[in-house]
Amino acid sequence: MKDHNITQTFLRLRQIIGDDQSDPPISAIIPISQSAWWKGVKDGRYPSPIKLSSNVTVWRSDEVQALVDEVCIKGRTQDAA
């Protein structure tokens, strides 16, 4: 698969789902709610988090990119059908 915009790093939740209240606002990679994200993590549809400390949870950017790629491929497949 083709690499896109995300450099391999760790991403915090607000970098994945966006934060309009931040200054400056953070654009979403995956525009869903926080509760929808955590439900997807719990159900195994989204990547597992990594706890760096008691207050810091991150996700690997390559796993988030793989999720985006998978969603895009499924979207193209459904559009072609």
C-alpha positions as CSV (number, residue, x, y, z in Angstrom):
1,M,0.0,0.0,0.0
2,K,1.0,3.6,-0.6
3,D,2.2,5.8,2.3
4,H,0.3,9.0,2.6
5,N,0.7,12.0,4.9
6,I,1.4,10.3,8.3
7,T,5.0,9.9,9.4
8,Q,5.6,6.9,11.6
9,T,5.2,8.2,15.1
10,F,2.8,8.0,18.1
11,L,-0.6,9.8,17.9
12,R,-2.7,11.0,20.7
13,L,-6.5,10.6,20.5
14,R,-7.1,14.2,19.6
15,Q,-4.7,13.9,16.7
16,I,-6.7,11.0,15.4
17,I,-10.3,12.2,15.9
18,G,-9.5,15.9,15.8
19,D,-10.1,18.7,18.3
20,D,-11.9,21.9,17.2
21,Q,-11.5,23.5,20.6
22,S,-7.7,23.4,20.4
23,D,-5.8,26.5,19.5
24,P,-5.1,26.1,16.7
25,P,-7.8,23.5,15.9
26,I,-6.5,19.9,15.1
27,S,-8.0,18.4,11.9
28,A,-9.3,14.8,12.2
29,I,-7.6,11.9,10.5
30,I,-10.7,9.8,11.3
31,P,-13.7,12.1,11.9
32,I,-15.6,10.2,14.6
33,S,-16.6,10.9,18.2
34,Q,-14.4,9.9,21.1
35,S,-17.0,7.3,22.3
36,A,-17.2,5.8,18.8
37,W,-13.4,5.5,18.7
38,W,-13.2,3.7,22.0
39,K,-16.0,1.4,21.1
40,G,-14.1,0.5,17.9
41,V,-11.0,-0.1,19.9
42,K,-12.9,-2.3,22.4
43,D,-14.5,-4.3,19.5
44,G,-11.2,-4.8,17.8
45,R,-12.0,-2.7,14.7
46,Y,-9.5,0.0,15.5
47,P,-5.8,-0.3,16.6
48,S,-5.0,-1.1,20.2
49,P,-3.7,1.7,22.3
50,I,-0.3,1.9,24.0
51,K,-0.1,3.3,27.5
52,L,3.0,5.4,28.0
53,S,2.0,6.5,31.5
54,S,-1.2,6.6,33.6
55,N,-2.3,9.8,31.8
56,V,-0.8,9.2,28.3
57,T,-2.4,6.9,25.7
58,V,-1.1,6.7,22.2
59,W,-1.5,4.8,18.9
60,R,1.1,3.9,16.4
61,S,0.7,6.1,13.3
62,D,1.4,3.2,10.9
63,E,-1.5,1.3,12.4
64,V,-3.8,4.3,12.1
65,Q,-2.7,4.8,8.5
66,A,-3.4,1.1,7.8
67,L,-6.9,1.6,9.2
68,V,-7.4,4.7,6.9
69,D,-6.1,2.7,3.9
70,E,-8.5,-0.2,4.7
71,V,-11.5,2.1,4.9
72,C,-10.6,3.7,1.6
73,I,-10.2,0.4,-0.1
74,K,-13.6,-0.8,1.2
75,G,-15.2,2.5,0.1
76,R,-13.8,2.0,-3.4
77,T,-14.9,-1.6,-3.6
78,Q,-18.5,-0.6,-2.5
79,D,-18.5,2.3,-5.0
80,A,-17.6,-0.1,-7.8
81,A,-20.3,-2.6,-7.0
